[in-house]
Amino acid sequence: ASDPANRKDVKEFLTSQARAPLISGRLADAGVTEGQFVASLATQCGGVWVYLRYVLSQVRLGTWNPADSSTLPAGLTAYYRQQVTGRRAEATFHAQDLVFLATLAAAQQPVTLDQLCGITSLDTNLIRFLANYRYRPFLAADAGKFGPARYSLYHASLREFLHGNLADDGDPVSMSELRHAVQDAHSRVADYYLNAFGELATGLEALHATPSLADQDDGYALRHLAAHLHCAGRLEDLRALVTCHGPGFPLGSTWADAHDGQGRSTRTWPRSPWSAMPPRRRPTP
């Protein structure tokens, strides 16, 4: 990032972008010259291209005023603290914004707005606003031809930030807060699908009675429910998931049957289903 050739490329790229009609219009409205914008952003990004991508997307969308260029922090992690979690002091941040962001950080594949609404229990219009406006520059959206758009975090560094894993001189309390928010999101995702399947206490009776429930959200739970339970630290629930069965089927496993019925079997688990469990308490094959 600090290579002179890279920094030269950054300035040339920013100059070309600043002359694009939409961005040049935003700069004119803000009273910022092309040279001021390029110099400020080239310095603050530190040669990190994804930083540029975020800011330029914010300018195009109108979620950030180019007149505030001088307030941009140096470095990507500091930028995330300012632009992604900078609303921590607002009353609704933890109950809305952080729940939304943590769910995307926990998600194991791109998800639809309907999934986000169901998992978070947030209002549909709020989810749409957060995904398509407030945090749109930080998201990737796959608007498929045959289905609804699916959203994910644009860059792996933001996922690491939201997991509280980026080492810097930031507040350790806020980093711990992010880690716990993502862990809670893993648990929330797990509960969303377990409730749909009839809950563990009933041996996933709804899933046993209606195997097609496994196809919900293109089979997301079949691929990722075990991982969400693991990441949430719910190892006993993970054990129950892979061993539970209905009262009339003592020799079967509802979860294994769901996989077999969809032609997936255990190959969809990234590791052995017992790998996250205490070794002395593994069930007898």
Disulfide bonds with the S-S distance in Angstrom:
none
